[in-house]
Structure formats: structure tokens, C-alpha cells
């Protein structure tokens, strides 16, 4: 089995750095680029966004994925129409901005609501997100952009999209060439109590992004890969089987002293993750 993907890291962990500093960290650490995030591009004009994206490409780096906003008000499955419509408008704005820096995939939280979907009414969540996706996928077609729905933490119980069966329903109801999935390994571990591979089984054929993070299974600690209970051998072998060829975002900071992490700490995080993958893929 062979590794066919490259590594990036989240822009949220680099928000205090300039773009020049980020590019230097990527070069030293062996990262292919970053996952874009709104704080890195807040206030930039459209022309500036294109210039920034071009500077990454000129440095041999990419911003292939972009994490769309996910504050409490950014709920595309909100039961309140005013909130939902505002969230959709905001996502459309940031999809366009992400596209200007060169991103091809937008990571989308299906909901920011933390309640138990069975208690609140699972059917209503699907109705609401369906209306939002109808608008967002039309925009994605225009931008040649993919929306990647991410699996969520269970929160107070069976939160919407914290269960594999929720994604099975999404596949049945909303299949579209511009709609894919982002598997968050840390979220899956907490939600599944060790049965995280079930998410991969459902999401795998439509996987367009990954968030790699580790934890003990009790909370979303965002530990660097290898410092928790995620079964990395199984995960990387599943990724190789589907011949995943995009970037994988290590959505953590280094397992080291911080918050001002050294470039050597970033380099070690990437090297350690690479070693996990190499070990997993040995026949």
C-alpha cells in the first residue's frame, strides 16, 4: 500500500504569523501548505486575496482546503429561518473568498447546534440543511468548488452529524458532484467510543478532505497524531484503499511547548505523522 496524499495544517494554529512566516514554517516542516481559515484573510480585498494565493503557489505551497466559518450563528441547519439564511449568505461570501486564494474545497460544519437531534427532531435538521445545500451547491457549481460536510462531536448526545447514519441519509437525500465529506478523526473517536471506522465506511467514497487529530476518546483535545487513542494504522490503510490523493490537514498544533511553537516542533509533528503513515502502510 502506498501513501498518495500530502500534509497541510490548519490556518487557525498559525493565525499570529504573517503569510511570509507561515510559508517559511511550511517549508521547514515539510508541509504542502495550509488549510485556509477566515482569520488569516479577514479584511483583505479580492485583489489582495488573489495575490496572497499566488504567493503561496509561487512558493510551491497550496491552500487546497478552506475552513468555512462556524461560530454559533453560522448554523446552516438552524430551525430559525433568519439565522439559517444569514449563515448561508455568510458561507457563500467565504466560499467566494476561499476560491480567490485558490481553495477547491470548503470545510462546512453541518450545524453549530449542540442538542440531541433525536430530541429536537432529526427530520427538521434534514429539511433545514437541505434548503441550505440547495443554495450553496448552486454557488459551488459556479465556483468549481466542493463543499465538504464534517462529522461533528456528540456534544449533549446524538448531535446532528455525529453519527454515521446521519451521513448515510445525506448521501441518499443530497448526493451532488460538488458535495463531499471531511472526516475528523478526533470527532469520530469521541462520537463512536472506539468504533470510528464506521464513519470512514460511510464517508469514504465521497471523501474530499480530512482533519487529523488525536485524543483520549473523552474530549476534542486536538492532540497531534500519535498522542491519543485513534487507530492510525487502520485509518491510513483505509485512506490508501480509497486512493485518496488530496491533502490531509493535521488539525493540531505540535505536541510541544507553546503557544509560540518553533519551526523544529512543526517539523517533528509532520515527521511523526509521516512515520505513522509509513508504518501503517507496510505490507
DOVO-381985 format. One record per residue (C-alpha): residue number from 1; residue in one letter; chain; y, x, z. Coordinates in pm, 1 decimal. Layout:
% DOVO-381985
[NUM "A" "A" [Y X Z]],
...
% end
This chain:
% DOVO-381985
[1 "X" "A" [0.0 0.0 0.0]],
[2 "X" "A" [347.0 124.6 -85.4]],
[3 "X" "A" [695.2 68.5 52.6]],
[4 "X" "A" [918.3 -83.5 -215.3]],
[5 "X" "A" [1235.1 -158.4 -17.7]],
[6 "X" "A" [1532.1 30.5 124.0]],
[7 "X" "A" [1708.2 18.0 461.0]],
[8 "X" "A" [2052.8 -112.5 547.1]],
[9 "X" "A" [2212.7 -200.7 878.0]],
[10 "X" "A" [2439.3 -478.3 994.5]],
[11 "X" "A" [2813.1 -452.6 949.1]],
[12 "X" "A" [2855.6 -619.2 1287.2]],
[13 "X" "A" [2737.3 -296.8 1451.1]],
[14 "X" "A" [2993.7 -92.6 1257.9]],
[15 "X" "A" [3298.7 -314.3 1295.0]],
[16 "X" "A" [3501.7 -47.2 1477.9]],
[17 "X" "A" [3463.8 202.6 1193.2]],
[18 "X" "A" [3665.3 235.0 874.6]],
[19 "X" "A" [3483.9 187.5 545.2]],
[20 "X" "A" [3506.3 561.5 483.0]],
[21 "X" "A" [3342.7 627.1 821.0]],
[22 "X" "A" [3074.7 365.9 753.0]],
[23 "X" "A" [2989.0 526.1 420.0]],
[24 "X" "A" [2960.0 866.4 587.5]],
[25 "X" "A" [2731.5 724.2 857.2]],
[26 "X" "A" [2513.5 565.4 588.3]],
[27 "X" "A" [2492.9 894.9 400.3]],
[28 "X" "A" [2389.9 1093.6 708.3]],
[29 "X" "A" [2149.8 829.4 839.9]],
[30 "X" "A" [1972.0 772.2 510.1]],
[31 "X" "A" [2080.1 410.6 477.1]],
[32 "X" "A" [2108.6 248.7 134.4]],
[33 "X" "A" [2418.0 61.3 251.5]],
[34 "X" "A" [2514.1 -219.7 486.6]],
[35 "X" "A" [2483.9 -592.4 526.1]],
[36 "X" "A" [2838.1 -720.9 495.2]],
[37 "X" "A" [2996.6 -921.2 775.7]],
[38 "X" "A" [3327.7 -1110.4 791.4]],
[39 "X" "A" [3495.8 -880.2 1049.8]],
[40 "X" "A" [3472.9 -587.7 806.4]],
[41 "X" "A" [3663.4 -776.4 536.6]],
[42 "X" "A" [3893.3 -1010.3 727.2]],
[43 "X" "A" [4240.7 -1016.2 574.9]],
[44 "X" "A" [4155.0 -831.6 253.1]],
[45 "X" "A" [4281.0 -972.7 -75.7]],
[46 "X" "A" [4040.6 -1047.2 -360.0]],
[47 "X" "A" [4155.0 -731.8 -537.9]],
[48 "X" "A" [4100.7 -525.9 -224.1]],
[49 "X" "A" [3752.4 -670.2 -179.6]],
[50 "X" "A" [3658.5 -563.9 -531.1]],
[51 "X" "A" [3798.2 -216.4 -468.5]],
[52 "X" "A" [3608.5 -179.9 -140.1]],
[53 "X" "A" [3284.4 -292.2 -301.8]],
[54 "X" "A" [3342.0 -45.5 -583.3]],
[55 "X" "A" [3392.7 238.4 -336.7]],
[56 "X" "A" [3051.1 172.1 -182.5]],
[57 "X" "A" [2885.4 167.5 -523.1]],
[58 "X" "A" [3063.2 489.0 -622.4]],
[59 "X" "A" [2917.4 648.4 -309.3]],
[60 "X" "A" [2569.0 535.3 -413.1]],
[61 "X" "A" [2561.0 262.4 -148.5]],
[62 "X" "A" [2517.8 -113.6 -167.1]],
[63 "X" "A" [2629.9 -430.8 5.6]],
[64 "X" "A" [2342.2 -640.9 -123.7]],
[65 "X" "A" [2339.9 -898.5 156.4]],
[66 "X" "A" [2625.6 -1057.2 348.0]],
[67 "X" "A" [2602.2 -1248.0 674.9]],
[68 "X" "A" [2798.6 -1571.1 641.0]],
[69 "X" "A" [2996.1 -1695.1 947.5]],
[70 "X" "A" [2804.2 -1850.1 1236.9]],
[71 "X" "A" [3048.3 -1948.3 1511.1]],
[72 "X" "A" [2972.6 -2277.8 1694.0]],
[73 "X" "A" [3194.5 -2466.3 1447.4]],
[74 "X" "A" [3017.1 -2318.3 1143.4]],
[75 "X" "A" [2735.3 -2573.7 1150.3]],
[76 "X" "A" [2623.1 -2688.3 806.3]],
[77 "X" "A" [2376.8 -2929.3 972.2]],
[78 "X" "A" [2630.7 -3080.9 1211.0]],
[79 "X" "A" [2591.3 -3450.6 1284.6]],
[80 "X" "A" [2971.7 -3475.8 1273.0]],
[81 "X" "A" [3082.3 -3505.3 910.8]],
[82 "X" "A" [3423.0 -3346.3 966.5]],
[83 "X" "A" [3262.2 -3040.9 1127.0]],
[84 "X" "A" [2993.9 -3017.5 859.7]],
[85 "X" "A" [3239.3 -3040.0 571.6]],
[86 "X" "A" [3468.0 -2778.1 722.4]],
[87 "X" "A" [3169.5 -2549.5 770.2]],
[88 "X" "A" [3065.1 -2595.8 407.2]],
[89 "X" "A" [3416.9 -2516.1 287.8]],
[90 "X" "A" [3416.5 -2200.8 500.2]],
[91 "X" "A" [3078.9 -2092.0 363.9]],
[92 "X" "A" [3197.4 -2144.5 7.9]],
[93 "X" "A" [3500.4 -1926.7 81.8]],
[94 "X" "A" [3289.4 -1645.2 224.9]],
[95 "X" "A" [3026.7 -1671.3 -47.4]],
[96 "X" "A" [3304.0 -1600.5 -294.3]],
[97 "X" "A" [3438.6 -1312.5 -87.5]],
[98 "X" "A" [3088.9 -1170.2 -44.1]],
[99 "X" "A" [3036.3 -1185.2 -417.8]],
[100 "X" "A" [3356.6 -987.1 -474.3]],
[101 "X" "A" [3224.3 -691.0 -272.4]],
[102 "X" "A" [2900.8 -703.4 -472.2]],
[103 "X" "A" [2669.7 -902.7 -245.3]],
[104 "X" "A" [2399.4 -1109.7 -411.6]],
[105 "X" "A" [2253.6 -1279.3 -102.4]],
[106 "X" "A" [2429.0 -1468.5 176.6]],
[107 "X" "A" [2252.4 -1497.4 512.1]],
[108 "X" "A" [2303.2 -1853.8 633.0]],
[109 "X" "A" [2225.8 -1993.8 978.8]],
[110 "X" "A" [2087.2 -2343.3 907.5]],
[111 "X" "A" [2252.2 -2469.0 1225.5]],
[112 "X" "A" [2457.7 -2340.6 1515.6]],
[113 "X" "A" [2344.4 -2630.5 1734.4]],
[114 "X" "A" [2103.9 -2518.1 2008.2]],
[115 "X" "A" [1949.8 -2852.1 2106.2]],
[116 "X" "A" [1588.5 -2959.4 2066.0]],
[117 "X" "A" [1565.3 -3105.9 1716.3]],
[118 "X" "A" [1291.0 -3350.0 1814.2]],
[119 "X" "A" [1507.6 -3494.6 2090.2]],
[120 "X" "A" [1825.0 -3514.6 1880.3]],
[121 "X" "A" [1647.7 -3642.4 1570.1]],
[122 "X" "A" [1484.2 -3399.1 1328.5]],
[123 "X" "A" [1534.9 -3629.3 1032.1]],
[124 "X" "A" [1911.3 -3625.1 1081.9]],
[125 "X" "A" [1917.5 -3245.5 1066.0]],
[126 "X" "A" [1742.0 -3254.6 729.8]],
[127 "X" "A" [1977.6 -3521.4 598.4]],
[128 "X" "A" [2283.7 -3323.0 702.6]],
[129 "X" "A" [2168.5 -2983.7 580.1]],
[130 "X" "A" [2059.0 -3146.6 255.7]],
[131 "X" "A" [2413.7 -3265.2 188.9]],
[132 "X" "A" [2548.0 -2918.5 264.6]],
[133 "X" "A" [2295.2 -2738.9 46.9]],
[134 "X" "A" [2373.6 -2972.1 -241.3]],
[135 "X" "A" [2729.6 -2836.6 -241.5]],
[136 "X" "A" [2651.1 -2475.7 -151.1]],
[137 "X" "A" [2378.0 -2433.5 -410.8]],
[138 "X" "A" [2609.5 -2551.0 -687.2]],
[139 "X" "A" [2851.7 -2280.9 -574.9]],
[140 "X" "A" [2568.7 -2027.8 -561.4]],
[141 "X" "A" [2478.5 -2104.8 -922.4]],
[142 "X" "A" [2834.1 -2028.9 -1033.3]],
[143 "X" "A" [2838.9 -1701.0 -838.6]],
[144 "X" "A" [2483.6 -1595.0 -935.2]],
[145 "X" "A" [2423.4 -1577.1 -561.1]],
[146 "X" "A" [2129.9 -1664.4 -336.3]],
[147 "X" "A" [2154.0 -1844.9 -2.9]],
[148 "X" "A" [1902.7 -1712.7 249.8]],
[149 "X" "A" [1830.3 -1952.9 535.1]],
[150 "X" "A" [1744.1 -1760.5 851.9]],
[151 "X" "A" [1491.1 -1865.3 1116.4]],
[152 "X" "A" [1659.9 -1941.1 1447.9]],
[153 "X" "A" [1584.4 -1878.7 1814.8]],
[154 "X" "A" [1422.2 -2171.2 2001.1]],
[155 "X" "A" [1714.9 -2193.6 2245.8]],
[156 "X" "A" [1667.8 -2507.6 2460.2]],
[157 "X" "A" [1334.2 -2588.1 2298.4]],
[158 "X" "A" [1247.6 -2678.2 1940.0]],
[159 "X" "A" [1580.8 -2587.1 1784.5]],
[160 "X" "A" [1617.5 -2675.0 1417.2]],
[161 "X" "A" [1458.1 -2399.9 1201.2]],
[162 "X" "A" [1295.9 -2228.1 1498.2]],
[163 "X" "A" [952.5 -2347.6 1380.9]],
[164 "X" "A" [755.9 -2259.2 1065.5]],
[165 "X" "A" [700.3 -2626.6 985.1]],
[166 "X" "A" [1075.9 -2677.0 950.5]],
[167 "X" "A" [1072.8 -2423.2 667.1]],
[168 "X" "A" [774.3 -2595.0 507.6]],
[169 "X" "A" [985.5 -2911.0 489.1]],
[170 "X" "A" [1282.7 -2716.0 348.9]],
[171 "X" "A" [1058.2 -2583.9 70.9]],
[172 "X" "A" [936.5 -2935.6 -10.3]],
[173 "X" "A" [1275.3 -3104.9 0.0]],
[174 "X" "A" [1525.5 -2845.8 -121.6]],
[175 "X" "A" [1346.0 -2597.6 -349.6]],
[176 "X" "A" [1601.4 -2430.7 -575.9]],
[177 "X" "A" [1618.5 -2097.6 -764.8]],
[178 "X" "A" [1923.7 -1997.2 -560.0]],
[179 "X" "A" [1770.3 -2083.8 -222.7]],
[180 "X" "A" [1558.5 -1834.5 -32.4]],
[181 "X" "A" [1481.8 -1723.2 319.4]],
[182 "X" "A" [1573.2 -1445.3 561.2]],
[183 "X" "A" [1307.1 -1366.0 821.1]],
[184 "X" "A" [1448.3 -1241.7 1151.5]],
[185 "X" "A" [1162.7 -1062.5 1327.8]],
[186 "X" "A" [1321.8 -1085.0 1672.4]],
[187 "X" "A" [1387.0 -1457.8 1643.4]],
[188 "X" "A" [1031.8 -1514.8 1519.5]],
[189 "X" "A" [879.3 -1326.4 1813.0]],
[190 "X" "A" [1073.4 -1524.8 2074.1]],
[191 "X" "A" [1011.0 -1857.3 1899.9]],
[192 "X" "A" [639.7 -1804.6 1840.1]],
[193 "X" "A" [527.1 -1627.4 2156.8]],
[194 "X" "A" [342.2 -1364.8 1955.5]],
[195 "X" "A" [236.9 -1576.7 1656.6]],
[196 "X" "A" [531.0 -1458.9 1447.1]],
[197 "X" "A" [327.0 -1400.8 1130.0]],
[198 "X" "A" [321.1 -1778.6 1072.0]],
[199 "X" "A" [687.2 -1759.7 971.1]],
[200 "X" "A" [602.6 -1494.8 711.7]],
[201 "X" "A" [318.4 -1706.6 574.1]],
[202 "X" "A" [561.2 -1992.9 504.1]],
[203 "X" "A" [871.2 -1797.1 406.9]],
[204 "X" "A" [709.1 -1508.7 218.8]],
[205 "X" "A" [708.1 -1646.1 -137.6]],
[206 "X" "A" [1082.1 -1715.7 -113.5]],
[207 "X" "A" [1190.1 -1413.7 91.7]],
[208 "X" "A" [1516.1 -1260.3 -25.8]],
[209 "X" "A" [1627.2 -1082.9 293.7]],
[210 "X" "A" [1504.6 -950.9 627.0]],
[211 "X" "A" [1661.9 -890.8 966.0]],
[212 "X" "A" [1463.2 -632.5 1159.9]],
[213 "X" "A" [1499.9 -640.1 1537.5]],
[214 "X" "A" [1268.0 -595.0 1832.6]],
[215 "X" "A" [1245.5 -745.5 2180.2]],
[216 "X" "A" [1001.1 -821.0 2459.9]],
[217 "X" "A" [946.9 -1178.2 2343.1]],
[218 "X" "A" [1172.7 -1323.1 2610.6]],
[219 "X" "A" [1518.1 -1297.4 2454.4]],
[220 "X" "A" [1702.5 -1177.6 2144.1]],
[221 "X" "A" [1763.7 -825.6 2276.9]],
[222 "X" "A" [1825.6 -670.8 1932.7]],
[223 "X" "A" [1635.1 -354.9 2020.4]],
[224 "X" "A" [1574.9 -104.3 1743.4]],
[225 "X" "A" [1234.5 -146.7 1574.5]],
[226 "X" "A" [952.6 3.2 1778.3]],
[227 "X" "A" [1106.2 -61.3 2119.9]],
[228 "X" "A" [960.6 -408.7 2178.4]],
[229 "X" "A" [657.1 -621.9 2100.2]],
[230 "X" "A" [696.4 -701.5 1730.0]],
[231 "X" "A" [375.1 -622.3 1542.3]],
[232 "X" "A" [533.2 -387.2 1289.4]],
[233 "X" "A" [204.0 -288.5 1130.1]],
[234 "X" "A" [129.6 -647.8 1035.7]],
[235 "X" "A" [489.4 -714.8 933.9]],
[236 "X" "A" [527.4 -418.8 698.6]],
[237 "X" "A" [188.5 -481.4 541.3]],
[238 "X" "A" [288.4 -842.0 472.6]],
[239 "X" "A" [613.5 -720.5 314.4]],
[240 "X" "A" [420.2 -480.5 92.9]],
[241 "X" "A" [178.1 -753.1 -14.5]],
[242 "X" "A" [458.7 -970.4 -148.4]],
[243 "X" "A" [601.1 -659.8 -321.0]],
[244 "X" "A" [938.6 -706.5 -157.6]],
[245 "X" "A" [1188.6 -490.5 -348.5]],
[246 "X" "A" [1524.8 -563.7 -192.3]],
[247 "X" "A" [1697.0 -418.5 112.1]],
[248 "X" "A" [1581.3 -472.2 469.9]],
[249 "X" "A" [1861.4 -490.7 724.8]],
[250 "X" "A" [1792.3 -316.7 1055.5]],
[251 "X" "A" [1998.4 -565.8 1253.3]],
[252 "X" "A" [2035.9 -349.3 1562.0]],
[253 "X" "A" [2221.2 -50.8 1690.6]],
[254 "X" "A" [2038.1 273.2 1775.4]],
[255 "X" "A" [1821.2 294.5 2087.0]],
[256 "X" "A" [2057.6 547.0 2238.5]],
[257 "X" "A" [2371.1 587.8 2445.2]],
[258 "X" "A" [2662.1 385.6 2309.7]],
[259 "X" "A" [2863.3 198.2 2213.3]],
[260 "X" "A" [3009.2 489.7 2017.0]],
[261 "X" "A" [2678.4 590.8 1862.9]],
[262 "X" "A" [2654.3 930.7 1698.4]],
[263 "X" "A" [2552.3 969.8 1336.4]],
[264 "X" "A" [2240.9 1151.3 1458.6]],
[265 "X" "A" [2148.8 840.1 1661.8]],
[266 "X" "A" [2180.3 624.3 1349.8]],
[267 "X" "A" [1972.1 877.6 1157.3]],
[268 "X" "A" [1697.9 866.7 1421.4]],
[269 "X" "A" [1691.2 485.4 1412.9]],
[270 "X" "A" [1633.6 489.3 1037.7]],
[271 "X" "A" [1376.5 769.8 1059.7]],
[272 "X" "A" [1186.0 588.7 1334.8]],
[273 "X" "A" [1180.5 266.3 1131.3]],
[274 "X" "A" [1065.3 456.9 824.1]],
[275 "X" "A" [784.9 611.8 1031.0]],
[276 "X" "A" [673.7 266.2 1148.3]],
[277 "X" "A" [653.8 150.2 787.4]],
[278 "X" "A" [470.5 461.4 668.8]],
[279 "X" "A" [214.7 429.1 947.7]],
[280 "X" "A" [163.8 58.8 876.2]],
[281 "X" "A" [105.6 110.5 505.0]],
[282 "X" "A" [-157.5 380.5 535.0]],
[283 "X" "A" [-487.8 251.0 397.2]],
% end
